[in-house]
């Protein structure tokens, strides 16, 4: 039986989550439909644009994404501190970019509420909106529903476009975060839709590389893609907000991994290993496995085994799928 989504999100343990949403029956509703011969490639652009748009509205940052023919991946960072710092007016403005407001909130904005009960109710509504603007379920709902409506309108059909429930995995440490992001960005290479990361359209790595090519200092925060959560560099004192890696290290790692995934280099690991793997204490053989199979070995929690067990204890879970794999894959042996 599926677990309620609220039991799969533990912000005290990690703000990073890997989400996957698939088309119904795994149909190729965003690519080439082999049954009808129709091409729906343009819908990938819809999804990419929607994810980027929502990241500017929610207190949720887009770390990585890849849009495929029958599913898409998104690595999300929940920025709770940002949401808590928003004023009530900020929350209202952001929410109303996505949904219609209410007469009560309009009166609250115009300062025409006359009773304490009305003011308390308005505050309660705004509080609910604030919570929803840092909720991955609401993020994915707002991503998927407009795409489904537009696709159904285009196809002149009704019914589901996406499977009813998206998959989510909590990424508990740097190792899991880096492995998941690379797994997501390398999706088109594994599917033989692109030969290099820079040619992988509808992915975050495509945007990051294109931006970096034109920047003399690509690791600077101001030089990175503004729509994506930035790489802030290796962990240090007074570190700015962002991913705990250097952008150039990540691009080097993705490029190195992409070369290994090529059919003519199957099973071959070059002598040169990106330094970031050493910093993260990930065995190169384990890394190669993770870059191909990140979803299957784990269920909801991914990271060092002791961190997975700690989260399970906090949530009252006696056992979690994949903990043995975490022991094996996230060790330096």
Buried (B, 14 or more C-beta within 10 A) or exposed (E): EEEEBEEBBBEEBBBBBBBBBBBBEEBBBBBEBEEEEEEBEEBBEBBBEBBBBBBEBBBBBBBBBBBBBBBBBBBBBBBBEBBEEBEBEBBBBBBBEBEEBEEBBEBBBEEEBEEEEBBEBBEEBBEEBBEBBBBBBBBBBBBBEBBBEBBBEEBEEEEEBBBEEBBBBBBBBBBBBBBBBBBBBBBBBBEEBBEBBBEBBBBBBBBBBEBBEEEEEBBEBEBBBEBBBBBBBEEEEEEEEBBBBBBBBBBBBBBBBBBBBEEEEEEEEEEEBBEBBEBBEBBBEBBBBBBBBBBEBBBBBBBBBEBBBBBBEEBEBEEBEBBEBBBBBBBEE
